[in-house]
């Protein structure tokens, strides 16, 4: 028993020395730091050789995609740009009206209510709409992002903030079913929703996109809301559905957002 105890004590001492030695080695190890990164730029151009077997494999997919993107949906009587108006533009009016027309039936079916008005953002229009055939690619060019329609319930106080924001911005953010008249100093002369003055007791259902709802373009008035309805309906798909229903597209600049200059 004495020999066994002594042997075990020797083993414990050896273990302690081994642990201490490993710890010492670890503490003496120097830290490694990345101090230089080198790379080589490889430009992608027509000079790069293509692989015949890869081209052959993707060819049917490419041709099918091109066919789908070139499908004619409607006809545009002119070329429309978001730079063609001061406070409202023909292309912006078209997009906001399309969101209302295509989204309201979905919202109404789910809630029994109607969308009161639409607000989008000027920067969300990413391309012109050229005169001539409007094809599937047109919708992807106008809205290349996956932003979707949401309907936000806002009290009249938040709607007032929204209108004040538009007056300060002096920019053609697309609106539909909302009318704002500014005076010569860009003060608010009047504002109507569906041709009615703002009702302080009403909660308004405002259709917008998820980017703006989350604070995009500093539209912070959406943060204070009573409820949110996600339609799972991309703006791009709104445009595709809208174009397909229209034979001819002829949007105009109107009086939905104007300034009285005298």
Secondary structure, DSSP 4 states (H G I P E B T S, - for coil): -HHHHHHHHHHHHHHHHHHHHHHHHHHHPPPP------------STTSPPPHHHHHHHHHHHHHHHHHHT-EEEEESS-B-TTS-SS--HHHHHHHHHHHHHHHHHHHHHHS----EEE--GGG--S-B-SEEEEHHHHHHH--S--EEEEEEEEHHHHHHHHHHHHHHTS---EESEEEEE-TTS-EEEEEETTEEPPTTPEEEEEEEHHHHTTGGG-GGGTS-SEEEEEEEEHHHHHHHHHHH-SEE-----SSEEE---
